[in-house]
Structures are given as structure tokens and as C-alpha cells.
């Protein structure tokens, strides 16, 4: 069983949620932000969320396999 990692503590957004949004078409950080609110409060999660969507975009055939740390 895979553990859940919270990316955004302010809005309780997990890496699983970000993956789901990428699967549904989010291709840029701004897409994730509009769909989830990630990076709209304190901003501490923004660097990870930007890297996450960038890496998933490069591996769009299999976004679930990317970024699992």
C-alpha cells in the first residue's frame, strides 16, 4: 500500500490529488492551482507542485509512475 504525501498542508492537497488532476488534463502549475488551490496560501508547496507537473508532463504516457518521493 502506497502512503499519502501531503503536498499542500494549507489546503490538505495530496500527491494523489495532483496525479489525478494531471490525468484529467492539468499540464501546467497554473492548471493545478486553478483546479486544487495548491500554492494559493503560504506558497511553500509551489516549488514541489511546479516540479511535479513538469515531470508528469515529460512522462505524460504514465503520470502515475512519476514523482513518488
C-alpha positions in Angstrom: 0.0 0.0 0.0 1.3 3.4 -1.0 1.4 6.1 1.6 -0.1 9.5 1.0 2.1 12.6 1.0 0.6 15.9 1.6 2.0 18.5 -0.8 -0.1 21.4 0.4 -0.8 21.4 4.1 -2.9 24.6 4.0 -5.4 23.1 1.7 -4.8 19.4 2.5 -3.8 18.5 -1.1 -2.0 15.2 -1.5 0.3 14.0 -4.3 -2.5 11.6 -5.2 -4.8 14.5 -5.9 -2.2 16.2 -8.0 -1.7 13.0 -10.0 -5.5 12.7 -10.6 -5.5 16.3 -11.9 -2.6 15.6 -14.3 -4.5 12.5 -15.5 -7.5 14.7 -16.1 -5.5 17.2 -18.2 -3.6 19.6 -16.0 -0.4 20.3 -17.8 1.0 23.4 -16.1 1.3 24.6 -12.5 -1.4 27.2 -13.1 -3.8 24.3 -14.1 -3.1 22.6 -10.9 -3.5 25.8 -9.0 -6.9 26.6 -10.6 -8.2 23.1 -10.0 -7.0 22.5 -6.5 -5.9 25.8 -4.9 -2.3 24.5 -4.4 0.1 27.3 -3.8 -2.5 29.9 -3.1 -2.0 30.3 0.7 1.5 30.3 2.1 3.2 29.2 -1.1 5.6 26.7 0.5 4.2 23.9 -1.8 4.7 25.8 -5.0 8.2 24.6 -5.9 7.2 20.9 -5.5 3.9 21.3 -7.3 5.7 23.0 -10.2 8.3 20.3 -10.4 5.6 17.6 -10.1 3.6 18.9 -13.1 6.7 19.5 -15.1 7.9 15.9 -14.6 4.5 14.4 -15.2 4.3 16.4 -18.4 7.5 14.9 -19.7 6.1 11.5 -18.9 2.6 12.1 -20.0 2.1 8.5 -21.1 2.4 7.4 -17.4 1.9 10.2 -15.0 1.3 7.8 -12.1 4.8 6.5 -12.2 6.5 9.9 -11.9 7.3 11.6 -8.6 6.8 9.2 -5.8 9.3 10.5 -3.3 
